[in-house]
Structure formats: C-alpha cells, structure tokens
Amino acid sequence: MSRRRAVVVTGASGGVGRATARAFAARGDRVALLARGRDGLAAAADEVQRAGGEALVVSVDVADAKAVEDAAQQVVDAFGRIDVWVNNAFAGVFAPFTEITPDEFRRVTEVTYLGYVFGTRAALRHMQPRNRGAIVQVGSALAYRGIPLQSAYCGAKHAIQGFNESLRCELLHEGSRVRTTMVQLPAVNTPQFDWVLSRMAGRARPVAPIYQPELAARAIVHAAGHPRRREYWVGGSTTATMLANAVAPGLLDRYLARTAFDAQRAEGDHHLHGNLWSPADGPHGRDFGAHGRFDDEALSDSRQEWVSRNRGRVGRGLAVGGAVGGALALAARRKRTH
C-alpha cells in the first residue's frame, strides 16, 4: 500500500463527502471529517475505521473562517501534517431567484464559495511551508453552466472556478509544489435533495442522468493523487453540458428554460426542513449516509470518467494506433506501386 496520507474532507457527514472519506480510508489514509452534523460525522467516522483508515471528527461550519483555521490546526496536531484537502461542503436553495431572500443567498455563498476559500487558505497555511500538498475543489458542470432554480448554488460554483484558476496561476508562478485541481461532477444520488431548502412544488430531484456518489469519490481520490491536471470531468452528461455551453450557450438557455424546471421536480411533498441554517441531522438524530433516494436509476460507472482518469493512456494508445495505421497504409501504397 502507498504511503498513508493525512486527508481533510469537508462536508464529510453525507453524500459525496461521505463516499470520498470512505474511498480515502480504503487506501489506509488518515481522514479528518469536517462538517456540522454530529450524527452523520459519527457514522462517517465508523465507516472510515471499518474501511481501514483512521478517523478524526471535527465539527465545524466552513463559513466561519476562524473555525476552519482552528480545525486545520486540530488536524495537524493529530496527524502531524495535511497532505490532501478536499473542499466539498455546500448549501443550496431550490427556488426561483426572486423567491430566495438576501440572507439565504448570502448563506449559500458563504458556505459553498467562501467555505472553499477559507478551506483553501487553511490548507495552504500548512502546505506551503512544507512545499507539498494537494487541494481538490469539488465542482460541478454547473460551475460552467447555470440552470434555473439553483441560482445561488450555480453562482457559487462559478466563483469557485474563477478563484481556483487564479490560485493555480499564482502557485505555478511561485514554482510551488502545492497543487490545486478541480473535479467537475454530474448529478449525483445524494441526500441533498431531501434536506435542501426548497420552495418548489413537489420534491427536489437531480436532472438525469444520475450517478452514484462512489463514482464521484473515485474521481476525487484519483485527482488528489494526480493534482497536476487542472481539471477532471466526471460523467458523460458533464462533458456534454460543458461542450454544449461552449458551442451554443444561447440555444442551451432556451432548452433549459423549457425542460429544467420539470426535470428538477418529482412527485410528493418536501417534508424535511432545509439544512441551510442548521445540519439536517441536528435535533432529529438521523444519519442520512452517502446515497439519496435514487438508487434505482443511478449509474455506478461512466466510460467518460475512466477516460478522464486515464487520458494519458488513451492518448498514447491513439498515437500508437495512428502510427500503426499510418505504417500499414504506407506499406499498402508501396505494395500497389510495385
């Protein structure tokens, strides 16, 4: 097994963060679990230990810069260093923009965007003196392409994209061995669609196709080990969305205006309170785990994700195939001329 790393995962109590913590633990890594919800964190720590890792639970609101700095110091005190920091925590509101209050919009921005800024700053404080480390920003296709009913979340993801690019350039300018990379995810089967604050009629749901959180976790762990790549795309829908937005954004505006409202609504009532201001498992004593309610339609694998992780191998294979094909074509032409 490779060297055990000291890893921090924010938003580790559920969803993609929960699956990612397990995936790092399966390598034998030491994993610091950062989130607000105590029941989810306790269950995540148990899973990390059963998977073969070492768990450290730190209850923290990532929107509090000082609390994040203190959490990072707690990790260093326990593990001796931070090798990998994964920014994943987020909040959202499912509603038309005009139905989101200023305080709600600010809160989403503070958690989803500034939480990444504060986490990155805390990680750099400990990585730069050692001149090594990897910071993984968990993004989304929505970092490039906004969709209706998620204006606050999309705005925050766009902000993370720009912030990360600026930071990456600065680190390259310094010749730093600290790396930052971003993993752009598709729709994922997580509990967020039950605990997110929603003002939609019916229950919130992701736009299909939906992928399992373990697929996202696999990509994040790979990115942490190969952070020289500036970005990873996960899922064919992510690739299709980003390419379509680059080629025909106006056409995509009209398509989403027609389809994305109904695509994000399911039958039934939204029973649970939102987790915008307090953790969903707070007074309810419930652990939501990594998966949402879409197991029956969620995909566990993606050819595109494999290609993204193995881009170098694919490129070499295409080059070799092209060279062989060219040599055969040349030999055939020579044979015809003799």
Kinemage of the C-alpha trace (Angstrom):
@kinemage 1
@onewidth
@group {chain A} dominant
@subgroup {mainchain}
@vectorlist {calphas} color= white
{ca met a 1} P 0.000 0.000 0.000
{ca ser a 2} L 1.215 3.522 -0.774
{ca arg a 3} L 2.123 5.985 1.979
{ca arg a 4} L -0.720 6.823 4.324
{ca arg a 5} L -1.792 10.382 3.727
{ca ala a 6} L -3.358 12.883 6.084
{ca val a 7} L -6.563 13.931 4.334
{ca val a 8} L -9.208 16.536 5.151
{ca val a 9} L -12.695 16.205 3.653
{ca thr a 10} L -15.238 18.954 4.241
{ca gly a 11} L -18.914 18.108 4.039
{ca ala a 12} L -17.934 14.608 5.125
{ca ser a 13} L -21.110 13.713 7.025
{ca gly a 14} L -23.126 12.765 3.932
{ca gly a 15} L -23.321 12.459 0.171
{ca val a 16} L -20.186 12.793 -1.947
{ca gly a 17} L -18.096 13.798 1.071
{ca arg a 18} L -19.119 10.656 2.921
{ca ala a 19} L -18.288 8.402 -0.031
{ca thr a 20} L -14.991 10.232 -0.548
{ca ala a 21} L -13.967 9.753 3.080
{ca arg a 22} L -14.609 6.011 2.724
{ca ala a 23} L -12.574 5.881 -0.506
{ca phe a 24} L -9.561 7.536 1.125
{ca ala a 25} L -9.913 5.232 4.117
{ca ala a 26} L -9.829 2.194 1.830
{ca arg a 27} L -6.276 3.261 0.940
{ca gly a 28} L -5.416 3.277 4.618
{ca asp a 29} L -5.309 7.069 4.795
{ca arg a 30} L -5.968 9.083 7.926
{ca val a 31} L -9.105 11.120 7.283
{ca ala a 32} L -10.273 14.238 9.092
{ca leu a 33} L -14.038 14.571 8.736
{ca leu a 34} L -15.281 18.163 8.763
{ca ala a 35} L -18.992 19.017 8.839
{ca arg a 36} L -21.695 20.332 11.180
{ca gly a 37} L -23.922 17.306 11.705
{ca arg a 38} L -22.889 15.173 14.645
{ca asp a 39} L -24.831 12.008 13.805
{ca gly a 40} L -23.530 11.945 10.249
{ca leu a 41} L -19.971 12.611 11.396
{ca ala a 42} L -20.090 9.819 13.963
{ca ala a 43} L -21.375 7.351 11.377
{ca ala a 44} L -18.793 8.526 8.831
{ca ala a 45} L -16.000 8.014 11.360
{ca asp a 46} L -17.193 4.470 11.990
{ca glu a 47} L -17.181 3.760 8.239
{ca val a 48} L -13.676 5.180 7.852
{ca gln a 49} L -12.348 2.958 10.605
{ca arg a 50} L -14.090 -0.132 9.229
{ca ala a 51} L -12.651 0.627 5.782
{ca gly a 52} L -9.121 0.567 7.175
{ca gly a 53} L -8.451 4.243 7.804
{ca glu a 54} L -8.031 6.416 10.856
{ca ala a 55} L -10.765 8.980 11.545
{ca leu a 56} L -10.712 12.381 13.183
{ca val a 57} L -14.057 14.127 13.689
{ca val a 58} L -14.109 17.927 13.667
{ca ser a 59} L -17.486 19.650 13.923
{ca val a 60} L -17.197 22.964 12.071
{ca asp a 61} L -19.191 25.416 9.959
{ca val a 62} L -16.990 26.084 6.917
{ca ala a 63} L -18.499 29.573 6.572
{ca asp a 64} L -16.579 30.562 9.725
{ca ala a 65} L -13.011 31.367 8.645
{ca lys a 66} L -11.558 31.253 12.157
{ca ala a 67} L -13.266 27.935 12.897
{ca val a 68} L -11.816 26.442 9.701
{ca glu a 69} L -8.314 27.642 10.630
{ca asp a 70} L -8.738 26.091 14.076
{ca ala a 71} L -9.971 22.843 12.505
{ca ala a 72} L -6.893 22.683 10.272
{ca gln a 73} L -4.646 23.157 13.278
{ca gln a 74} L -6.513 20.387 15.077
{ca val a 75} L -5.818 18.074 12.136
{ca val a 76} L -2.109 18.943 12.145
{ca asp a 77} L -1.945 18.413 15.904
{ca ala a 78} L -3.480 14.944 15.453
{ca phe a 79} L -1.894 13.805 12.176
{ca gly a 80} L 1.288 15.883 12.045
{ca arg a 81} L 0.544 17.391 8.632
{ca ile a 82} L -2.079 17.834 5.910
{ca asp a 83} L -1.315 16.113 2.598
{ca val a 84} L -4.698 16.482 0.903
{ca trp a 85} L -7.530 18.926 1.476
{ca val a 86} L -10.843 18.259 -0.277
{ca asn a 87} L -13.299 21.171 -0.368
{ca asn a 88} L -16.740 19.655 -0.797
{ca ala a 89} L -19.181 21.237 1.695
{ca phe a 90} L -22.038 23.206 0.185
{ca ala a 91} L -25.525 24.540 0.739
{ca gly a 92} L -28.293 25.387 -1.700
{ca val a 93} L -31.814 26.645 -2.208
{ca phe a 94} L -34.178 25.224 -4.823
{ca ala a 95} L -36.321 28.196 -5.825
{ca pro a 96} L -36.636 30.908 -8.471
{ca phe a 97} L -34.151 33.716 -7.831
{ca thr a 98} L -36.867 36.193 -6.840
{ca glu a 99} L -38.088 33.809 -4.112
{ca ile a 100} L -34.674 33.491 -2.432
{ca thr a 101} L -34.173 36.024 0.345
{ca pro a 102} L -30.954 38.079 0.546
{ca asp a 103} L -29.973 36.283 3.754
{ca glu a 104} L -30.480 32.880 2.115
{ca phe a 105} L -28.466 33.860 -0.935
{ca arg a 106} L -25.687 35.186 1.290
{ca arg a 107} L -25.660 31.996 3.360
{ca val a 108} L -25.360 29.766 0.275
{ca thr a 109} L -22.493 31.922 -0.969
{ca glu a 110} L -20.728 31.867 2.390
{ca val a 111} L -20.914 28.085 2.699
{ca thr a 112} L -20.471 26.995 -0.903
{ca tyr a 113} L -17.987 29.602 -2.136
{ca leu a 114} L -16.318 31.203 0.881
{ca gly a 115} L -16.167 27.797 2.573
{ca tyr a 116} L -13.836 26.735 -0.255
{ca val a 117} L -11.841 29.963 0.060
{ca phe a 118} L -11.427 29.527 3.812
{ca gly a 119} L -10.600 25.829 3.461
{ca thr a 120} L -8.013 26.524 0.777
{ca arg a 121} L -6.418 29.278 2.869
{ca ala a 122} L -6.219 26.966 5.894
{ca ala a 123} L -4.698 24.185 3.784
{ca leu a 124} L -2.099 26.495 2.229
{ca arg a 125} L -1.063 27.762 5.652
{ca his a 126} L 0.171 24.257 6.459
{ca met a 127} L 1.156 23.049 2.972
{ca gln a 128} L 3.256 25.970 1.760
{ca pro a 129} L 5.932 25.732 4.490
{ca arg a 130} L 6.393 22.060 3.513
{ca asn a 131} L 6.122 22.965 -0.212
{ca arg a 132} L 3.883 19.994 -0.906
{ca gly a 133} L 0.226 19.036 -0.816
{ca ala a 134} L -2.870 18.750 -2.974
{ca ile a 135} L -6.082 20.763 -2.760
{ca val a 136} L -9.105 19.313 -4.553
{ca gln a 137} L -12.036 21.604 -5.274
{ca val a 138} L -15.182 19.540 -5.808
{ca gly a 139} L -17.065 21.340 -8.535
{ca ser a 140} L -19.889 20.649 -10.910
{ca ala a 141} L -20.913 21.046 -14.521
{ca leu a 142} L -22.857 23.954 -13.002
{ca ala a 143} L -19.515 25.725 -12.456
{ca tyr a 144} L -19.700 26.446 -16.180
{ca arg a 145} L -23.404 26.249 -16.946
{ca gly a 146} L -26.056 27.794 -14.711
{ca ile a 147} L -29.517 26.224 -14.579
{ca pro a 148} L -32.839 27.565 -13.307
{ca leu a 149} L -33.938 27.101 -9.676
{ca gln a 150} L -30.331 26.931 -8.432
{ca ser a 151} L -29.035 30.475 -8.971
{ca ala a 152} L -27.255 30.762 -5.607
{ca tyr a 153} L -25.514 27.399 -5.943
{ca cys a 154} L -24.572 27.963 -9.597
{ca gly a 155} L -23.208 31.404 -8.784
{ca ala a 156} L -21.041 29.954 -6.021
{ca lys a 157} L -19.706 27.164 -8.237
{ca his a 158} L -18.844 29.679 -10.959
{ca ala a 159} L -16.988 31.716 -8.331
{ca ile a 160} L -15.014 28.665 -7.191
{ca gln a 161} L -13.958 28.016 -10.777
{ca gly a 162} L -12.567 31.532 -11.208
{ca phe a 163} L -10.941 31.577 -7.775
{ca asn a 164} L -9.258 28.232 -8.371
{ca glu a 165} L -7.859 29.307 -11.731
{ca ser a 166} L -6.349 32.441 -10.173
{ca leu a 167} L -4.793 30.461 -7.346
{ca arg a 168} L -3.428 27.835 -9.729
{ca cys a 169} L -1.661 30.532 -11.759
{ca glu a 170} L -0.150 32.033 -8.605
{ca leu a 171} L 1.175 28.677 -7.433
{ca leu a 172} L 2.682 27.992 -10.855
{ca his a 173} L 4.290 31.442 -10.864
{ca glu a 174} L 5.897 30.693 -7.498
{ca gly a 175} L 7.150 27.311 -8.679
{ca ser a 176} L 5.264 25.780 -5.751
{ca arg a 177} L 4.882 22.036 -5.365
{ca val a 178} L 1.490 22.590 -3.765
{ca arg a 179} L -1.104 21.676 -6.401
{ca thr a 180} L -4.746 22.556 -6.822
{ca thr a 181} L -7.175 20.807 -9.123
{ca met a 182} L -10.936 20.769 -9.658
{ca val a 183} L -13.305 17.842 -10.225
{ca gln a 184} L -16.478 18.749 -12.118
{ca leu a 185} L -19.326 16.405 -11.171
{ca pro a 186} L -22.633 15.463 -12.808
{ca ala a 187} L -25.930 14.987 -10.975
{ca val a 188} L -25.243 12.644 -8.059
{ca asn a 189} L -27.547 10.479 -5.961
{ca thr a 190} L -27.051 12.143 -2.567
{ca pro a 191} L -29.419 13.043 0.295
{ca gln a 192} L -29.181 16.763 -0.540
{ca phe a 193} L -32.409 16.620 -2.499
{ca asp a 194} L -34.283 15.804 0.700
{ca trp a 195} L -32.520 18.217 3.033
{ca val a 196} L -32.004 21.241 0.765
{ca leu a 197} L -34.227 24.263 1.368
{ca ser a 198} L -36.864 24.111 -1.374
{ca arg a 199} L -39.785 26.273 -2.418
{ca met a 200} L -40.720 24.147 -5.397
{ca ala a 201} L -43.978 22.295 -5.738
{ca gly a 202} L -43.136 18.634 -5.173
{ca arg a 203} L -39.821 17.118 -4.139
{ca ala a 204} L -36.464 18.275 -5.484
{ca arg a 205} L -34.546 15.859 -7.673
{ca pro a 206} L -31.381 15.937 -9.809
{ca val a 207} L -31.519 16.300 -13.574
{ca ala a 208} L -30.966 12.867 -15.133
{ca pro a 209} L -28.705 11.045 -15.769
{ca ile a 210} L -27.815 10.488 -12.114
{ca tyr a 211} L -24.607 8.885 -10.869
{ca gln a 212} L -23.747 7.193 -7.601
{ca pro a 213} L -21.531 9.098 -5.128
{ca glu a 214} L -18.881 6.361 -5.219
{ca leu a 215} L -18.127 7.300 -8.828
{ca ala a 216} L -17.508 10.891 -7.757
{ca ala a 217} L -15.401 9.690 -4.824
{ca arg a 218} L -13.213 7.591 -7.102
{ca ala a 219} L -12.523 10.620 -9.295
{ca ile a 220} L -11.737 12.824 -6.288
{ca val a 221} L -9.276 10.318 -4.817
{ca his a 222} L -7.608 9.987 -8.213
{ca ala a 223} L -7.389 13.773 -8.571
{ca ala a 224} L -5.780 14.020 -5.135
{ca gly a 225} L -3.079 11.620 -6.289
{ca his a 226} L -2.654 13.338 -9.678
{ca pro a 227} L -3.224 17.034 -8.964
{ca arg a 228} L -1.082 18.334 -11.849
{ca arg a 229} L -4.154 18.064 -14.053
{ca arg a 230} L -6.040 21.327 -13.735
{ca glu a 231} L -9.460 19.702 -14.027
{ca tyr a 232} L -11.314 16.395 -14.210
{ca trp a 233} L -14.754 15.878 -15.748
{ca val a 234} L -16.947 13.096 -14.378
{ca gly a 235} L -19.873 11.669 -16.333
{ca gly a 236} L -20.899 11.930 -19.954
{ca ser a 237} L -23.562 14.488 -19.021
{ca thr a 238} L -20.900 16.802 -17.587
{ca thr a 239} L -18.903 16.641 -20.808
{ca ala a 240} L -21.987 17.146 -22.972
{ca thr a 241} L -23.216 20.097 -20.889
{ca met a 242} L -19.877 21.894 -20.868
{ca leu a 243} L -19.251 21.377 -24.565
{ca ala a 244} L -22.779 22.462 -25.497
{ca asn a 245} L -22.411 25.578 -23.381
{ca ala a 246} L -19.117 26.419 -25.076
{ca val a 247} L -20.556 25.974 -28.582
{ca ala a 248} L -24.164 27.156 -28.312
{ca pro a 249} L -24.918 28.788 -24.937
{ca gly a 250} L -27.935 30.705 -26.216
{ca leu a 251} L -29.534 27.552 -27.564
{ca leu a 252} L -28.842 25.841 -24.242
{ca asp a 253} L -30.519 28.755 -22.410
{ca arg a 254} L -33.726 28.108 -24.338
{ca tyr a 255} L -33.519 24.347 -23.912
{ca leu a 256} L -33.089 24.625 -20.137
{ca ala a 257} L -35.864 27.201 -19.911
{ca arg a 258} L -38.195 24.613 -21.457
{ca thr a 259} L -37.010 21.465 -19.700
{ca ala a 260} L -35.048 22.125 -16.490
{ca phe a 261} L -37.970 23.183 -14.284
{ca asp a 262} L -39.846 19.901 -14.625
{ca ala a 263} L -36.582 17.928 -14.705
{ca gln a 264} L -35.828 19.058 -11.138
{ca arg a 265} L -39.248 18.260 -9.685
{ca ala a 266} L -40.595 14.921 -8.544
{ca glu a 267} L -43.972 13.867 -7.176
{ca gly a 268} L -44.586 14.063 -3.451
{ca asp a 269} L -44.119 16.623 -0.708
{ca his a 270} L -40.875 18.051 0.616
{ca his a 271} L -41.220 17.059 4.272
{ca leu a 272} L -37.841 17.804 5.851
{ca his a 273} L -36.594 21.182 6.931
{ca gly a 274} L -33.713 22.604 4.944
{ca asn a 275} L -30.138 22.388 6.224
{ca leu a 276} L -29.220 25.955 5.283
{ca trp a 277} L -29.024 27.247 8.851
{ca ser a 278} L -28.564 24.041 10.820
{ca pro a 279} L -27.471 20.485 9.981
{ca ala a 280} L -30.191 18.187 8.683
{ca asp a 281} L -29.322 15.554 11.281
{ca gly a 282} L -29.239 18.130 14.113
{ca pro a 283} L -32.098 17.580 16.547
{ca his a 284} L -33.547 14.727 14.512
{ca gly a 285} L -30.857 12.177 15.369
{ca arg a 286} L -30.738 10.795 11.839
{ca asp a 287} L -27.787 9.733 9.734
{ca phe a 288} L -28.512 10.260 6.029
{ca gly a 289} L -25.466 8.413 4.664
{ca ala a 290} L -23.986 8.837 1.201
{ca his a 291} L -26.919 7.807 -1.006
{ca gly a 292} L -30.139 9.605 -1.753
{ca arg a 293} L -33.428 8.100 -2.847
{ca phe a 294} L -32.446 7.474 -6.484
{ca asp a 295} L -30.601 4.155 -6.233
{ca asp a 296} L -32.981 2.545 -8.709
{ca glu a 297} L -31.871 4.876 -11.524
{ca ala a 298} L -28.366 5.962 -10.528
{ca leu a 299} L -25.387 4.790 -12.590
{ca ser a 300} L -22.390 3.273 -10.850
{ca asp a 301} L -19.915 3.664 -13.688
{ca ser a 302} L -19.021 6.024 -16.506
{ca arg a 303} L -16.833 5.395 -19.541
{ca gln a 304} L -16.137 9.122 -19.705
{ca glu a 305} L -14.863 9.146 -16.094
{ca trp a 306} L -12.474 6.288 -16.935
{ca val a 307} L -11.212 8.186 -19.970
{ca ser a 308} L -10.738 11.323 -17.854
{ca arg a 309} L -8.681 9.420 -15.275
{ca asn a 310} L -6.667 7.649 -17.992
{ca arg a 311} L -6.291 10.440 -20.512
{ca gly a 312} L -2.553 9.872 -20.905
{ca arg a 313} L -3.008 6.162 -21.535
{ca val a 314} L -5.793 6.834 -24.031
{ca gly a 315} L -3.686 9.457 -25.802
{ca arg a 316} L -0.724 7.085 -26.079
{ca gly a 317} L -2.998 4.343 -27.367
{ca leu a 318} L -4.437 6.626 -30.029
{ca ala a 319} L -0.956 7.768 -31.006
{ca val a 320} L 0.282 4.191 -31.314
{ca gly a 321} L -2.849 3.202 -33.209
{ca gly a 322} L -2.405 6.142 -35.557
{ca ala a 323} L 1.240 5.294 -36.140
{ca val a 324} L 0.437 1.648 -36.842
{ca gly a 325} L -2.409 2.632 -39.148
{ca gly a 326} L -0.160 5.066 -40.992
{ca ala a 327} L 2.566 2.453 -41.405
{ca leu a 328} L 0.087 -0.094 -42.752
{ca ala a 329} L -1.369 2.452 -45.164
{ca leu a 330} L 2.128 3.359 -46.386
{ca ala a 331} L 3.012 -0.316 -46.832
{ca ala a 332} L -0.190 -0.876 -48.807
{ca arg a 333} L 0.585 2.053 -51.112
{ca arg a 334} L 4.107 0.791 -51.727
{ca lys a 335} L 2.757 -2.673 -52.497
{ca arg a 336} L 0.354 -1.224 -55.082
{ca thr a 337} L 3.186 0.666 -56.805
{ca his a 338} L 5.361 -2.439 -57.268
